[in-house]
């Protein structure tokens, strides 16, 4: 069985794939309740010329297709960066059980920053949120990426 920190390492590996494609380095994975990774994805905004091709959205789409379900209430998502409002909404709509993320996004995040989407959470789905996993590593990837393109 893969331990929790290893899940974030897998998400970071996805973020590195994004960086290698000149994408903002964000990666995400979906894990089932037994601990099996069922889907992986990374940002493809530039590659697809699609502002909605965020890692979270792409990994959720893959997981929905793989499971054949419209909800992912027995699954967890691991993301290297705090999700934006779009991705937070998708996470909520698909009823993901737990969200784990690495680095905070003070400008675009919607969980602990910005709109703080789940701070007054009233949805029937009971999302658990955990942050700070490998935050320094995730943050370093983002900072290096933007330093290189400037």
N, C-alpha and C positions, 0 to 999 in steps of 0.2 A: 504494500500500500504506500502511496506517496503521501508524505506529511505536508501540512499546511504551507510551510515556507517553500516547499518544492513547487506548490501550485503557483505561487507568485513568480518563482524562477521561470516556470513555463510561460507565464504571461510576459515576463521581461524578455524572454527569447523571441516572442512574437513582436514585441516592441522593437527589438534590434532588427528584425526582418523589415519592419516598416522604415526604420532609419536608413537601412541599406537601399531602400527604394526612394529615398528623398521624401519620405512621408514623416509627419509628426510621429515620433516614436511612442505609440500607445498600443498595447497588446491586451488581449482578453482571452480567458478560457471559461468553459462551462464544465462543472463537475457534478456527477450524479450523487445520490445520497449514500452510495457505497464507496465513494471516493474515486470513481473512474472518470477520467477526462473524456468527455464525449465530443467536444468541439474546441477549436482554436481559431483566432483571427487577429488581424492587426489593421491599423488604419490603411485605407486605400483611397482617400479623398482625391489626391493628385492623380493617381494612376487611373481612376475611373472618371475623373473630372466631375465628381459628385460630392457635394458638401455633406451629404448624409451618410457617407461610407465610413462611419466611425467603427472602431474595433468592437465596441459593445453591440451595436446594431448588427454587424456582420456575424458575430459569434452566436447571437441569439437566433438569427435567421437560420444558421446552420443547425443549431440544436433543435429548433422547431421542426425542421425538415427531417432530421435524423430520428427524432422521437415520434413524429407523426401527431404530436399534441399541439394544442394552441396555447397551453399554459405550461410553465416550467416550475411549478410549485414544489417539486422535489429536487430542485437543482440550485447550485450556487454559482455565482459569477465572480471571477477574480479579474480585476482590471488594474493596470499599472498607474492610472491617473484618475482622479475624482471625476465621475461622469458629469457631462453637461446636462442641461435641462431636457434635451431631446432624448438622450440615452437613459436618463433617470426615468423619464416617462415610459419608455419602452420596457425598462426593467420592471416598473410598477405594473404596466398593462399585461405583461406575461407572467406576473405573479411569482417571480423568482423568489426563492426562500431566503437566501443570504447574499449580500453584496460585500465583497472584500476589495478594498482598493489600497494602492500604494501612496503616491504623492498627492497632496492637496493641490487643487487648481484654484488659486485665489481670484483669477480673472474670469474663468469660464465654468468653474465647478458649480454644481447645483445641490450638493448633499450637505456639506459643512460650510459652504460658502454660497454667495449669491442668494437664490431664492430659498435655499435650505428645504428642498422639496419634502423631505420626510420628517421634518421637525414637528409638524402638526398632522401626523399621518393618521388618516381616518379610513383608508381602504380596507376592504375585507381581507385582502392578502396581508399577512404579517411579515413584512420584510425586516430582517435583521441587518444592520450595517456595522461593519468593522473597518477601521482605517489604519494606516501607518505601516502596512506590511512592505518591507524592503523599500520604504519611502525614499531613503537617500539614493539608492540605486536608480529608482525610477526618475527622481528629480534630476539626477546627474545626466541621465540620457537626454532628457528634455532640454536642459541648459546647454549641453554640448551641441545638440542639434541646432538650436537657434543661434548659438555663437558661430557655428560653421557657416550658416547661410547668410549671416550679416556681414 
